[in-house]
């Protein structure tokens, strides 16, 4: 039974702040008295970890999601600022032990085609695999150390839905015209993507916060769409705790966020450009 509670940046200065949620396994005392932490919530383990990964695997996956969210955020922000950021494929960042791709693919490989269709991003790879029968091998083209190769890689049905997977984690292979680096420490997960993109815009000279303290949560797609996130109750409490002037949330999470807002202004957004427009 994991314990889920809020956490947030604390700073008196104006700016853009991500709000994150700490997820960990509860001890016996916390299971008996979950209300000991304001905003804590006990949920079944399979709700947080439906694939049945070990704690180490889940943590590694979470950090990989954070790395991918940073790459996407930088690309989205730079494109809005007018910089070309081409996506050249889906880069393998991890291979799951015992899955079909184990021994076939390795971190650093870039998947550029699947079943004869060009792969320009992780999403285009997922689109091919959604239409592929789970359990059947799939023909993919990769770049490994600059050399192109074609492989037949087995697939398996995804643990949580009806689609084929090879057992790899991928992120966009992007060509950045500007060197931008984000340091999020040991925080994992994809839900800071929107906050990162807004902060990149702000750091590169476009005033985003306008002297306000802005709390933000939302996963970001490469096309700029903002996706729903988990832990919105805890994140809303965290935004209130740091006296945020406004809390930007994915449109799908807005109704729940308003239930806990208590005067905090909730702004629902569906895309990055909509977030920028709302803050103007």
C-alpha positions as CSV (number, residue, x, y, z in Angstrom):
1,X,0.0,0.0,0.0
2,X,1.8,3.1,-1.1
3,X,1.5,6.4,0.7
4,X,0.8,9.4,-1.5
5,X,1.3,12.9,-0.1
6,X,2.0,16.4,-1.5
7,X,5.3,18.1,-1.9
8,X,6.0,21.5,-3.4
9,X,8.8,24.1,-4.0
10,X,8.9,26.7,-1.3
11,X,10.1,30.2,-2.3
12,X,8.9,33.7,-1.7
13,X,9.9,34.8,-5.2
14,X,7.6,35.1,-8.2
15,X,8.1,32.4,-10.9
16,X,6.9,29.1,-12.3
17,X,6.9,26.2,-9.8
18,X,6.2,22.6,-10.5
19,X,4.2,20.7,-7.8
20,X,5.0,17.1,-7.3
21,X,3.7,14.1,-5.3
22,X,5.8,11.7,-3.3
23,X,4.7,8.1,-3.8
24,X,6.2,5.4,-1.6
25,X,5.3,2.2,0.3
26,X,3.5,3.0,3.6
27,X,4.8,1.5,6.9
28,X,2.5,-0.3,9.3
29,X,1.8,2.8,11.4
30,X,0.9,4.8,8.3
31,X,-1.4,2.1,7.1
32,X,-3.2,2.2,10.4
33,X,-3.2,6.0,10.7
34,X,-3.0,7.5,7.1
35,X,-4.4,10.8,8.3
36,X,-1.2,11.5,10.2
37,X,-0.1,13.5,7.1
38,X,-2.4,16.2,5.8
39,X,-3.4,15.2,2.3
40,X,-2.0,11.7,2.5
41,X,-3.9,8.9,0.7
42,X,-3.6,5.1,0.9
43,X,-4.2,3.4,-2.4
44,X,-3.8,-0.3,-3.5
45,X,-0.3,-1.1,-4.8
46,X,-1.7,-2.3,-8.2
47,X,-3.3,1.1,-8.7
48,X,0.2,2.8,-8.7
49,X,2.0,-0.2,-10.2
50,X,-0.4,-2.0,-12.5
51,X,2.5,-3.8,-14.4
52,X,3.7,-5.4,-11.2
53,X,7.2,-3.9,-11.4
54,X,9.7,-4.2,-8.6
55,X,10.3,-1.0,-6.6
56,X,13.7,-0.6,-8.3
57,X,12.1,-1.1,-11.8
58,X,9.3,1.3,-11.0
59,X,11.8,4.0,-9.8
60,X,13.9,3.6,-12.9
61,X,10.9,3.9,-15.1
62,X,9.8,7.0,-13.3
63,X,13.2,8.7,-13.8
64,X,13.1,7.7,-17.5
65,X,9.7,9.4,-17.8
66,X,11.2,12.5,-16.2
67,X,14.1,12.5,-18.6
68,X,11.7,12.2,-21.6
69,X,9.4,14.9,-20.2
70,X,12.4,17.3,-20.1
71,X,13.3,16.6,-23.7
72,X,9.8,17.1,-24.9
73,X,9.4,20.3,-22.8
74,X,12.6,21.8,-24.3
75,X,11.5,20.9,-27.8
76,X,8.0,22.4,-27.4
77,X,9.3,25.6,-25.9
78,X,12.0,26.1,-28.6
79,X,9.5,25.5,-31.3
80,X,7.1,28.1,-29.9
81,X,10.0,30.5,-29.9
82,X,10.6,29.8,-33.6
83,X,13.5,27.4,-33.4
84,X,13.4,24.3,-35.6
85,X,13.6,21.1,-33.5
86,X,13.4,18.1,-35.8
87,X,12.5,14.7,-34.4
88,X,14.5,12.0,-36.0
89,X,13.0,8.8,-34.4
90,X,12.4,7.0,-31.1
91,X,15.6,6.6,-29.0
92,X,15.7,3.5,-26.8
93,X,16.6,4.6,-23.3
94,X,16.0,1.2,-21.5
95,X,15.3,-2.4,-22.3
96,X,13.2,-4.5,-19.9
97,X,14.9,-7.7,-18.7
98,X,13.2,-10.8,-20.0
99,X,11.0,-9.0,-22.6
100,X,11.3,-9.7,-26.4
101,X,13.6,-6.7,-27.0
102,X,16.1,-8.0,-24.4
103,X,19.2,-9.0,-26.4
104,X,18.0,-7.4,-29.6
105,X,17.9,-3.7,-28.8
106,X,20.1,-1.6,-26.5
107,X,20.1,1.9,-25.0
108,X,21.2,4.4,-27.6
109,X,19.5,2.6,-30.6
110,X,17.2,4.9,-32.6
111,X,14.2,3.3,-34.1
112,X,13.5,5.1,-37.5
113,X,11.0,2.7,-39.1
114,X,8.6,0.0,-38.1
115,X,6.7,-2.3,-40.5
116,X,7.9,-0.1,-43.4
117,X,6.5,3.1,-41.9
118,X,8.8,6.0,-40.9
119,X,9.1,6.5,-37.1
120,X,9.7,10.1,-36.3
121,X,8.8,10.0,-32.6
122,X,7.7,7.6,-29.8
123,X,4.1,8.4,-30.6
124,X,4.4,7.3,-34.2
125,X,6.0,4.0,-33.0
126,X,3.1,3.5,-30.6
127,X,0.7,4.0,-33.5
128,X,2.3,1.2,-35.5
129,X,2.3,-1.2,-32.5
130,X,-1.3,-0.5,-31.6
131,X,-2.3,-2.0,-34.9
132,X,0.2,-4.9,-34.6
133,X,-1.0,-8.3,-33.2
134,X,0.6,-8.9,-29.8
135,X,2.9,-11.9,-29.8
136,X,3.9,-11.5,-33.5
137,X,7.4,-10.2,-34.4
138,X,7.7,-6.7,-35.8
139,X,10.2,-5.6,-38.4
140,X,12.0,-2.4,-37.3
141,X,14.8,-0.3,-38.7
142,X,17.3,1.1,-36.3
143,X,20.3,3.4,-36.2
144,X,23.1,2.0,-34.0
145,X,26.2,4.1,-33.7
146,X,25.3,5.7,-37.1
147,X,24.9,2.3,-38.9
148,X,21.4,1.4,-40.1
149,X,20.1,-2.2,-39.5
150,X,16.9,-4.1,-39.8
151,X,15.7,-6.4,-37.1
152,X,12.8,-8.8,-36.4
153,X,11.9,-8.1,-32.8
154,X,9.3,-10.1,-30.9
155,X,6.3,-8.5,-29.1
156,X,4.1,-9.2,-26.1
157,X,0.8,-7.9,-25.0
158,X,1.1,-4.9,-22.8
159,X,0.2,-5.7,-19.1
160,X,-2.4,-3.0,-18.8
161,X,-4.0,-2.7,-22.3
162,X,-4.5,-4.6,-25.5
163,X,-1.5,-3.5,-27.6
164,X,1.8,-5.0,-28.7
165,X,5.0,-3.9,-26.9
166,X,8.6,-4.9,-27.3
167,X,9.7,-4.1,-23.8
168,X,11.6,-0.9,-24.3
169,X,11.3,2.7,-23.0
170,X,11.8,5.3,-25.7
171,X,12.1,9.1,-26.0
172,X,12.2,11.4,-29.0
173,X,15.5,11.6,-30.8
174,X,15.6,15.4,-31.1
175,X,18.1,17.8,-32.7
176,X,18.3,20.9,-30.5
177,X,19.6,24.2,-31.9
178,X,20.3,25.5,-28.4
179,X,21.8,23.7,-25.4
180,X,19.2,23.7,-22.7
181,X,19.6,21.7,-19.5
182,X,17.1,21.0,-16.8
183,X,18.1,19.7,-13.3
184,X,15.1,18.1,-11.5
185,X,17.2,16.2,-9.0
186,X,15.7,12.8,-8.1
187,X,12.1,13.7,-9.0
188,X,10.5,11.2,-11.4
189,X,7.4,11.0,-13.6
190,X,6.1,12.9,-16.6
191,X,3.8,15.5,-14.9
192,X,6.3,18.4,-14.8
193,X,6.5,18.7,-18.6
194,X,4.3,21.8,-18.8
195,X,6.1,23.5,-16.0
196,X,9.5,22.9,-17.6
197,X,8.4,24.2,-21.0
198,X,7.0,27.4,-19.4
199,X,10.2,27.9,-17.4
200,X,12.4,27.4,-20.6
201,X,10.4,30.2,-22.2
202,X,10.8,32.4,-19.2
203,X,14.6,31.8,-18.9
204,X,15.1,32.6,-22.6
205,X,13.7,36.0,-22.1
206,X,9.9,35.9,-22.4
207,X,8.2,37.0,-19.2
208,X,5.8,34.2,-18.3
209,X,5.1,34.8,-14.6
210,X,4.4,38.5,-14.7
211,X,5.5,39.0,-11.1
212,X,3.2,36.2,-10.0
213,X,3.8,32.8,-8.2
214,X,2.5,30.3,-10.7
215,X,2.1,26.6,-9.7
216,X,1.9,24.2,-12.7
217,X,1.3,20.5,-13.3
218,X,0.6,18.7,-16.5
219,X,2.3,16.1,-18.8
220,X,3.3,17.5,-22.2
221,X,3.2,15.8,-25.6
222,X,5.6,16.6,-28.4
223,X,2.7,18.4,-30.3
224,X,2.1,20.6,-27.3
225,X,-1.0,18.8,-26.0
226,X,-1.3,18.8,-22.2
227,X,-2.3,15.5,-20.7
228,X,-4.0,14.6,-17.4
229,X,-1.9,13.7,-14.3
230,X,-2.4,11.8,-11.1
231,X,-2.3,13.1,-7.5
232,X,-4.2,16.3,-8.3
233,X,-5.7,16.6,-4.8
234,X,-2.2,16.5,-3.2
235,X,-0.8,18.9,-5.8
236,X,-3.6,21.4,-5.2
237,X,-2.9,21.3,-1.5
238,X,0.8,21.9,-2.3
239,X,0.0,24.9,-4.5
240,X,-2.1,26.4,-1.7
241,X,0.6,25.8,0.8
242,X,3.1,27.9,-1.1
243,X,0.5,30.7,-1.6
244,X,0.5,30.4,-5.4
245,X,-1.5,33.1,-7.2
246,X,-2.6,30.7,-9.9
247,X,-2.5,26.9,-10.5
248,X,-2.4,25.7,-14.1
249,X,-3.7,22.2,-14.5
250,X,-4.7,19.9,-17.4
251,X,-8.3,20.5,-18.4
252,X,-9.2,16.9,-17.4
253,X,-8.0,17.6,-13.9
254,X,-9.7,21.0,-13.4
255,X,-12.9,19.8,-11.8
256,X,-11.1,17.8,-9.1
257,X,-8.6,20.6,-8.5
258,X,-11.4,23.1,-7.8
259,X,-12.8,20.8,-5.1
260,X,-9.7,21.5,-3.1
261,X,-8.8,25.0,-4.3
262,X,-10.4,27.0,-1.4
263,X,-9.8,30.3,-3.2
264,X,-6.8,29.3,-5.3
265,X,-7.4,30.3,-8.9
266,X,-7.5,27.1,-11.1
267,X,-6.7,27.6,-14.8
268,X,-7.5,24.5,-17.0
269,X,-5.4,24.2,-20.1
270,X,-5.3,21.7,-23.0
271,X,-2.2,22.8,-24.8
272,X,1.0,24.7,-24.3
273,X,0.0,27.6,-26.4
274,X,-3.3,27.8,-24.4
275,X,-1.2,27.9,-21.2
276,X,0.9,30.8,-22.5
277,X,-2.2,32.7,-23.6
278,X,-3.8,32.2,-20.2
279,X,-0.8,33.6,-18.4
280,X,-0.7,36.7,-20.7
